[in-house]
Amino acid sequence: MTGGTGVQRIWKRLALNRFVVLGRVGMDLYADPPGTKIEEAQRYVVAIGGSAGNIAVALAKQGSAAALLTCVSDDAVGRYCVAELQRYGVDIGLIRSVGAEARTSLAVVETVPVQTQSVLYRNGAADFALSCADVAVDFTGIAALVVTGTALACEPSRSATLAAIAAAQAAGALVVLDIDHRAYSWESVSEAAVLYQHAAQMADIVIGNDDEFGLMAGGYDQGRTYARTLAQNGAKIAIYKRGALGSVTFTPDFSFETGIYAVTALKPMGAGDGFMGGLLAALGQGHTLETAVRRGSATASLIVSGIGCAPASPDTATLERFLA
């Protein structure tokens, strides 16, 4: 990839291949065996989930150093998530446990490819307790702070996230924004759009799907144009994901389209998280942008074709075999 000094700075910083991911981790309970509806299930398989947790695991499994910056509940569910992150090789040093009535998110889901049901419990979400004190992190030597947009949905997490972005920028680290819109976390669509726009203007790389860019643009049909404009006047890379149609990557100098890897999907969940993790791991290891997007797409395909998100996230060897 060629480009101006801004793009060259991105490439030089990414070579550090160390990432801090800010956002939620949770526990997922999958109805078992695959194909079982939740209301008919007699047993469940457990795995960690949550966008930031999944991204951190994907990075770690593909050879990047990844730390998760979040809060979890001071109970068995929170301890489970921390233990699993550690088992996957994610740095847990930036995770704080919170007591009282805070709870780590719990999702009850199905491995069913069509009309998948999921029930999410986020009452008193522990990750929203993230404070400015929690993000007083030394970002020296970190390639990028990866922000999942749900962390902007309410206080004190909102202010903490913006403070983390400022601290990362001050240390020369990149800022990567995964828009990660979850409507149930926000007071209104307009509030979400304003905060996403604000964060996107501070980011070096912005990734979202067609609905999310459409939300930021004020209309679905304007989302692609918004992504292109963002790459030319704000973030240096914007990736506009279109589901089964693949993605379009915009930079100040050029754009390109990338297709998907067709697989037999067992579920729709986790694709975006895998895409982000696979993309950044590839960039951190020196792959071209075009190759990195393909590796992100392949990671997404492998995750939707497997059980769970973190368990189905491929390590480097598995990814290489799939690509071959």
N, C-alpha and C positions, 0 to 999 in steps of 0.2 A: 504494500500500500504506500502510495506517495501522498504528498500534501504539504501544507504550510507548516509553520512552526508549532501551531496548536496540535495538529495531528501527530507530528513527530514527537512532541512531548508525551502524548498518550502512549506511543509505542515504547518509548524509553522507560516510562514509569511502569508499564505493565510487565516489563521484563523482571521486575522484582518478584512477581508471582506469589504475592502474599495478600490476602484479602480479609477484610472485616465485613461481615454481613450483619446488618441491623434489621431486626424485625422478630416475628413470632416463631416459636416452635410449639408443637402440640402433640397430643397422642391421638393416633388414628386406630379405630377398631373396624376391621374388615370382616363382613359376613363371610363365613366359610362353610363349605367349599365355594370356589369361584362360581358365580352365576346364582348364588342364593340371595333372595330378597331379604332385606333387613327384618321384615315382620315374620319371616319364616325361619330365621337363623336359630340354630341351637348352639353354635359356638362361633368365636371370632378369633382372627389373627391380629396381633397388635404390632404397630410400627410407629415411629415418629413421623410427624407431618408438619404442616405450617410452612409457608413460602420461604422464609429466611432459613429455617432449619434444613429444608430440602436443598436449597441452593448451596449452603455450606457443606452438606454431605456430598453433593455432586462435585464440588470443587476438590474436596479432600480425596474422594475416590479416584479422581483423575489427576492426582499428583500435585495439586496446588496446596499451599498452606492457607487454612481458613479458620477464622475465629468467629464465633457468634456473639453478638452484642445484644442482650435482651434481659428480661426478667422472667422468672418462672415462679410458680407457687411453691411455698415451703411445705410440700406434702409429697406423698408417694408418686403422684403423677409427674410433678415437677422433677423429682429425683430420677424417675425413669427416663425422662427426656434428656437430662444432663448425662446420665450414664450411657445412653445410646449414642449421643453425639460423641462422647469420648471414645466409645468403641469404634466408631467410624473414622476416628482420627481428627475430629474437629476440636480446636482449642476452646476450652470452656472457661478460661480465665476471666472473661468479660461478662459472665452471667451472674446475676444477683438473684437470690431467693427472696421473695416477699411473703409476708404472713397475712394475718387477719383473714378477710374474706376473698382475697385475690385467688384466682384460679387459672391454671394453665388450660388452654383450649382443648376440648375433647370433641372429636368427630367420629360419628358412626356412619360408615359408608359401605357401598357395595362394589364388587368387582363384576359389573354388568355393563356391557358396551353400549346398550341403547336404553335411554330414559333412566340413567343411573340416579339413584336416590342417595342423598347425604343429609345427615342431621348434625348440625354444628352447635355446640354449647360454648358460648363466650361470655357468660355472665361474669362481670367483675374481672375481665381479662387481665392476667398478670402482666403481659407484655406492654400494656398501656401504662403501667406504673414506671416505665423507664424515665429516669430523671436526668437533669443536666449534670448532676454529680456522676452518674453512671457513664456518661460519654466523655469524661475528662480523660481521654485516651491519647497516648503518644502515637501518632500516625506516621512518625518517621520510619522509613523502611517498609511502609505498607504501600502496595501498588494502588489499591482502590478501596474506598468505602462503598459497599453495595447497600443501597437503601431500598427497602420494600415499602411502597407507598401507603400501605395500610397504617404504618407507624405514624403517619401524619394526621390520622383521623380525629384524635382528641388529645387533651392535655392529661398528664404532663409529657406524654410521649411526643407530642407535636413539637414542643419547644426543644426537647432533648434531641430530636432528630435534626432539627435545623442547626442546633449547636454543634452536633457531630459533623454535619456537612461543613460548617465554618472551620472547625478544628482540622478536618482532613485537608481542606483547601490551604489553610495556613501552613501545613506541613508539606505541601506539594503533592499530596496524594490525589488521585483521581476520584471523582464522584460518579457512581453508576446508579441510575434510577430505574427500578422495575416498578412501573406504575401500579400494578397489583391492586386494581380497584375491587373493593368488596363493599357493595352498596349498604349492607346492613351495619357497617361500622360508622357511617357518616350521618350527620344531621340532614344534609341535603346534597343534591347533585351539584348545585352551584358552588357550595362550599368546597366540595371535593375538587371541582375544576380549578378553582382559584389556587388551592394549595398545590395541586399537581403542576400547574403552570409555573408557580413560583419555584418549586423544587427543580423542575426541568430546566429553568433558566440558569440554575447553579450547577447543573450536571454536565459532565463531559460525554457520557453515553446514556441514552434514554431508550428503554425497550418497553413496548406495550403492544396490545392487540388492536384490531381495528375499532372495536367498541371503545377502548380506553382513549385512543387518540381522538376519536370522534367526540368523546365527552369533553376532552380538553379544548377541542376546537369549537365546541358549541353546536355540532351537528355531525352525524355519522359520515355524510358524504364529503365533509371537509377534513376528515382525519388524516388522509394520506398527504394532502397538501400541507397540513400543519406539521407533520413529521419531516417533510422535505424542508420546509422553512426553518424548522428548529435546527436541523443539521447545518444550515447555511448561516444562521444568525445567532446560534446559542451553543447547544451541545454539538460536538464535532461528529458524533455518530448517532443516528436515530434508526432503530429497527422497528418496522411496522409489520406486525405479524397478522396473517390472514387465515389462520386455521389450516384447513385442508389445502388451501391455495398457496401455502408456503409463506414467505416473507419478502419484504423489500427493504434493503439496507441503503440508507442515505448518508453521504459524507459531503463536505463542502465541494469536493471535486468530481464525484461520480456517484452513481447508484447502481445496484444490481438486484436481480430477483433470484431467490433460492427456493427450490421445491421441497417437499417433504419426503421422508422415506416411508413408503407404504408398508404397514404391518397390520396384523390382526389385533385390534385394540381390545383390551379387556375393560378399560375405564378411560374417562377423559382427564382425570386429575393428575397433576404433577408435570404436565408437559411444559408449561411455561417456566417452572422452576428448573427443570432439567435443561431446557434451552439456555437459560442464563448461566447455569453452572458449567455446561459443556463449552459454551462460547468463551467465557472468561478463562477457563482452564487452558483452552487452546491458545488464546491470545497471550496468556502469561508464559506459555512455553514457546512462543515465537512463531506460531503459525500465521499465515496471512489472514486478513479479515474474511475473505471469501471462504477459505478452508475452515476458519473458526465458526462461521455461521453454519456451514454444513455439519460440523461436529456437534454444534448445539442442537441442530435439527435431528441428528441421529440419536443423541442422548434422549431427546423428548420422545422419539418413537419407541425406544427401548423401555422407557418408563411406563408409557401407556399400555405396553404389551405385557407387563409383568404385574405381580402382586405387590401392593403397597407402592409408595413413592421412593423413600430412601432405600428399601431393600432392592427395588428394581433398578435403581440408578446404577449405570454400568461403571466398572473400573476401566482403566485405560486398555487393558488387554481385551476385555469384552467389547469395548467400543471399536477397537482396531479390527477384531474379527468380524464384527457386523459391517463395518465399512468395506472390508475386503470382499 
